[in-house]
């Protein structure tokens, strides 16, 4: 016989929906923290790349990939990058650009 707590736990697991744990606010918090950790050189490069003050633009654009994913499914790969453990860094294989 299955105990009541186990039965309830199983029902909850079967009826859960995907969590939107990050949402725009979560992305903005992470972008703000990351922006504060940029070196001056990196900050200048991010500012030049994004066309504005690095920290502010990073926070504003932090959920852009989520916002356009449904309308532009070809951008799904822009949402994340897998970097292997032990790697020396990230090397972009494709130059990405998008228009607003």
Secondary structure, DSSP 8 states (H G I E B T S, - for coil): ---HHHHHHHHHHHH------SHHHHHHHHHHHHHHT--HHHHHHHHHHHTS-HHHHHHHHTTHHHHHTTT-GGGGGGG-----TT------SS------
